[in-house]
Amino acid sequence: MTIPSAHDRLEAALAHIDDVSGEGARTCLTVYREAAHAAATAADARHRAGISLGPLDGAIVSIKDLFDVAGEVTRAGSKVLAEEGKPAERDAPVVRRLRAGGAIVIAKTNMTEFAFSGVGMNPHYGTPGNPADRARIPGGSTSGGAVAVADGMCEIAIGSDTGGSTRIPSALCGLVGFKPSRQRISIAGVFPLAASIDSVGPIARSVADIAKADAVMAGEDYAPLEPAPLAGLRIGIAQGGPLENLDETVAKRFPAAIDRLEQAGCRLSNEKLAPLDGQARVNARGGVQPVEAFALHRDRLDRRGLDIDANVRGRLERARGIGAADFIDMINERAALIAAMDARLADIDVLALPTTPMVAPTIAEMTAPDVFARKNAMLLRNTSIANFFDLCAISLPLPREGGLPTGLMLFARNGHDRRLFRIAAAVERLLALERSLRC
């Protein structure tokens, strides 16, 4: 089978972006046509010469609107930043590594303003419609990245993840999304939400492509994934909050996936996790992430609050009254809880839970502020566990049977990213077999 050239794949991606009946205008806020064509020409020349710069050489990649690109203002989905920001002096390290690895950076993609919600709506630049149903939200905050991959505008999207921002849109759009152990990939040159929690991760159609992008961004050597044996794999099923209030679709598909894993020989255990109660206590006092975000945007809120997405503004303002002593207490308590969770997960290979408790809501229903607040919290509920406890996490698409997409999420301990990729590759293969048997 002949693999299409980088040039041909780029032209196909640009055609999807330019399709006036599609989501390109709401998905890709900046398109790098000339630079992408030059990069594709170079990639094809290397291929003909038998030269490779790495696993992403010639791959069509998009980057979220919060990555610095030299000479451009980093908007982070915000009109205020677009108007007041100064052009970046250099590319973010992640972007430099992608380019050095031969990736063809095609576009900057839309996002929730300041990356501060799991919904993916943006009142300034438009909301890309979910590829499974254009009347529904794409999930956020890496909304444009997920839609770009699903609609063929790129092959891999690079996003950020502070509470689930790669995994939520991946689950709602039927893709694979990954949050790494945060220390592995530089967040320099990435517009922050909460600098102590932010991480950078990819969205793609396969675990293999996720692992390739992760290795390039982390500056690590890449080796093809060998799926882990499923027989004897220790999988803990998170009990309590992560399984509460699941909608009808998720309540059907998640147990079906767990049953299939058990049939494949996995050793399942129901895990009640006491550190989750500690997370709830910290978040009930305001949480670490909102305080860090408010500190970053306080002056901007005072000067131009009405020019900020009302839903984002409301979430930021709720942290205004949290004092320094309370914030320090929450930081210290979180550090102790991270250590407790790491110890708690020592005897299992991965923790499994639904990525989100619901399928994508409609854009129309999310226009009501109370509905937005409630469903945004629900969308973030399970994914944010990995961020709070500094774990690595991946979301895999579950068999859809013609319905809306949902995701299966796997957590592993910090630093166990490579092991998580091998397990995810095995689960992905199992779920693909399940889909083929039902067709």
Backbone hydrogen bonds, N-H to C=O, Kabsch-Sander energy under -0.5 kcal/mol:
donor,donor_aa,acceptor,acceptor_aa,energy
9,R,5,S,-2.4
10,L,6,A,-2.6
11,E,7,H,-2.5
12,A,8,D,-2.0
13,A,9,R,-2.1
14,L,10,L,-2.8
15,A,11,E,-2.0
16,H,12,A,-1.6
17,I,13,A,-2.0
18,D,14,L,-2.5
19,D,15,A,-0.8
22,G,19,D,-2.0
26,R,23,E,-0.6
27,T,23,E,-1.5
28,C,24,G,-2.8
29,L,27,T,-0.7
29,L,108,K,-1.9
30,T,108,K,-1.3
32,Y,106,I,-2.6
33,R,31,V,-1.1
36,A,32,Y,-2.4
37,H,33,R,-2.6
38,A,34,E,-2.3
39,A,35,A,-2.4
40,A,36,A,-2.5
41,T,37,H,-2.4
42,A,38,A,-2.1
43,A,39,A,-2.3
44,D,40,A,-2.5
45,A,41,T,-2.0
46,R,42,A,-2.3
47,H,43,A,-2.3
48,R,44,D,-2.3
49,A,45,A,-1.6
50,G,46,R,-0.5
50,G,47,H,-1.1
51,I,46,R,-3.0
57,D,54,G,-1.7
58,G,102,G,-2.4
59,A,56,L,-2.6
61,V,59,A,-0.7
61,V,104,I,-2.8
62,S,156,I,-2.1
63,I,107,A,-2.6
64,K,158,I,-1.8
65,D,109,T,-1.7
67,F,64,K,-1.8
68,D,189,G,-2.8
71,G,88,A,-3.3
72,E,69,V,-2.3
75,R,73,V,-0.8
76,A,65,D,-2.1
78,S,75,R,-1.5
82,A,78,S,-1.5
83,E,79,K,-1.9
84,E,80,V,-2.3
85,G,81,L,-2.7
88,A,69,V,-0.5
88,A,72,E,-3.0
92,A,68,D,-2.3
96,R,92,A,-2.4
97,R,93,P,-2.4
98,L,94,V,-2.2
99,R,95,V,-2.5
100,A,96,R,-2.7
101,G,97,R,-1.7
102,G,99,R,-1.9
103,A,98,L,-2.4
104,I,59,A,-3.4
105,V,103,A,-0.8
106,I,61,V,-2.7
106,I,104,I,-0.8
107,A,61,V,-0.6
108,K,30,T,-2.4
109,T,63,I,-2.4
110,N,27,T,-2.8
112,T,141,S,-1.4
114,F,76,A,-2.7
115,A,112,T,-2.6
116,F,113,E,-1.7
126,G,122,N,-1.2
130,N,133,D,-0.6
130,N,136,R,-2.3
133,D,130,N,-0.9
136,R,133,D,-2.5
137,I,361,P,-2.4
139,G,119,V,-1.7
140,G,118,G,-2.1
142,T,165,S,-1.6
143,S,141,S,-2.0
144,G,110,N,-1.6
145,G,110,N,-0.6
146,A,142,T,-1.7
147,V,143,S,-2.1
148,A,144,G,-2.6
149,V,145,G,-1.9
150,A,146,A,-2.6
151,D,147,V,-2.6
152,G,149,V,-1.3
153,M,148,A,-2.6
154,C,148,A,-1.2
155,E,60,I,-2.9
156,I,60,I,-1.7
157,A,203,I,-2.7
158,I,62,S,-2.4
159,G,157,A,-0.6
159,G,201,G,-3.2
161,D,199,S,-2.7
168,I,164,G,-3.3
170,S,166,T,-1.2
171,A,167,R,-2.5
172,L,168,I,-2.4
173,C,169,P,-1.5
174,G,170,S,-0.7
174,G,171,A,-0.6
175,L,170,S,-3.2
176,V,204,A,-2.8
177,G,395,S,-1.5
178,F,202,P,-1.9
179,K,393,A,-3.1
182,R,180,P,-0.6
184,R,181,S,-2.3
185,I,182,R,-0.8
190,V,187,I,-1.6
191,F,66,L,-3.0
191,F,189,G,-0.5
197,I,194,A,-2.6
198,D,194,A,-2.6
201,G,159,G,-1.7
203,I,157,A,-2.6
204,A,176,V,-2.3
210,I,206,S,-1.7
211,A,207,V,-2.7
212,K,208,A,-2.0
213,A,209,D,-2.3
214,D,210,I,-2.6
215,A,211,A,-2.2
216,V,212,K,-2.1
217,M,213,A,-2.5
218,A,214,D,-2.2
219,G,215,A,-0.8
219,G,216,V,-0.8
220,E,215,A,-2.7
228,A,422,R,-1.8
232,G,265,G,-3.0
233,L,230,L,-2.2
235,I,233,L,-0.8
235,I,267,R,-2.3
236,G,234,R,-0.5
236,G,350,V,-2.7
237,I,269,S,-3.4
238,A,236,G,-0.7
238,A,352,A,-2.0
239,Q,271,E,-2.6
243,L,240,G,-2.1
244,E,241,G,-1.8
246,L,243,L,-0.5
247,D,357,P,-2.8
251,A,247,D,-2.9
252,K,248,E,-0.9
252,K,249,T,-0.7
253,R,249,T,-2.5
254,F,250,V,-2.4
256,A,252,K,-1.2
257,A,253,R,-2.2
258,I,254,F,-2.2
259,D,255,P,-2.6
260,R,256,A,-1.9
261,L,257,A,-2.0
262,E,258,I,-2.1
263,Q,259,D,-2.4
264,A,260,R,-1.4
265,G,262,E,-1.6
266,C,261,L,-2.2
267,R,233,L,-3.1
268,L,266,C,-0.9
269,S,235,I,-1.8
271,E,237,I,-2.7
271,E,269,S,-0.5
272,K,270,N,-0.6
273,L,271,E,-0.7
274,A,272,K,-0.8
276,L,273,L,-1.5
277,D,274,A,-1.5
278,G,274,A,-1.0
279,Q,275,P,-2.1
280,A,276,L,-2.1
281,R,277,D,-1.8
282,V,278,G,-2.3
283,N,279,Q,-2.7
284,A,280,A,-2.0
285,R,281,R,-0.8
285,R,282,V,-0.9
286,G,283,N,-1.6
287,G,282,V,-1.5
291,V,287,G,-0.8
292,E,288,V,-2.1
293,A,289,Q,-2.4
294,F,290,P,-2.7
295,A,291,V,-2.4
296,L,292,E,-1.6
297,H,293,A,-1.7
298,R,294,F,-1.3
301,L,297,H,-2.9
302,D,298,R,-2.1
303,R,299,D,-2.2
304,R,300,R,-3.1
305,G,301,L,-1.3
307,D,304,R,-1.9
308,I,305,G,-1.6
313,R,309,D,-3.2
314,G,310,A,-2.3
315,R,311,N,-1.5
316,L,312,V,-2.3
317,E,313,R,-2.7
318,R,314,G,-1.2
319,A,316,L,-1.6
320,R,317,E,-1.8
322,I,319,A,-1.5
323,G,321,G,-0.5
327,F,323,G,-2.2
328,I,324,A,-2.6
329,D,325,A,-2.3
330,M,326,D,-2.3
331,I,327,F,-2.3
332,N,328,I,-2.5
333,E,329,D,-2.6
334,R,330,M,-2.5
335,A,331,I,-2.2
336,A,332,N,-1.8
337,L,333,E,-2.2
338,I,334,R,-2.6
339,A,335,A,-1.7
340,A,336,A,-1.9
341,M,337,L,-2.7
342,D,338,I,-2.3
343,A,339,A,-2.0
344,R,340,A,-2.2
345,L,341,M,-2.0
346,A,343,A,-1.2
348,I,345,L,-1.4
349,D,234,R,-1.9
350,V,234,R,-1.7
351,L,411,F,-2.0
352,A,236,G,-3.4
353,L,409,M,-1.9
355,T,407,G,-2.1
363,I,135,A,-2.8
364,A,135,A,-0.5
366,M,362,T,-1.1
367,T,364,A,-1.3
368,A,365,E,-0.9
372,F,368,A,-2.8
373,A,369,P,-2.4
374,R,370,D,-2.1
375,K,371,V,-2.8
376,N,372,F,-2.7
377,A,373,A,-1.8
378,M,374,R,-1.6
379,L,375,K,-2.6
380,L,376,N,-1.9
381,R,377,A,-1.0
382,N,378,M,-0.5
383,T,379,L,-0.5
384,S,380,L,-2.4
385,I,382,N,-1.0
386,A,382,N,-0.5
386,A,383,T,-1.2
387,N,383,T,-0.8
388,F,384,S,-2.7
389,F,385,I,-2.3
390,D,387,N,-1.0
391,L,386,A,-2.7
392,C,412,A,-2.0
393,A,179,K,-2.7
394,I,410,L,-2.1
395,S,177,G,-2.8
396,L,408,L,-3.0
398,L,406,T,-2.2
403,G,400,R,-1.9
408,L,396,L,-3.0
409,M,353,L,-2.7
409,M,407,G,-0.5
410,L,394,I,-2.6
411,F,351,L,-2.6
412,A,392,C,-2.5
416,H,413,R,-2.2
420,L,416,H,-2.3
421,F,417,D,-2.4
422,R,418,R,-1.7
423,I,419,R,-2.2
424,A,420,L,-3.0
425,A,421,F,-2.5
426,A,422,R,-1.6
427,V,423,I,-2.4
428,E,424,A,-3.0
429,R,425,A,-1.9
430,L,426,A,-2.0
431,L,427,V,-2.7
432,A,428,E,-2.2
433,L,429,R,-2.0
434,E,430,L,-2.1
435,R,431,L,-2.2
436,S,432,A,-2.2
437,L,433,L,-2.1
438,R,434,E,-1.1
439,C,435,R,-0.8
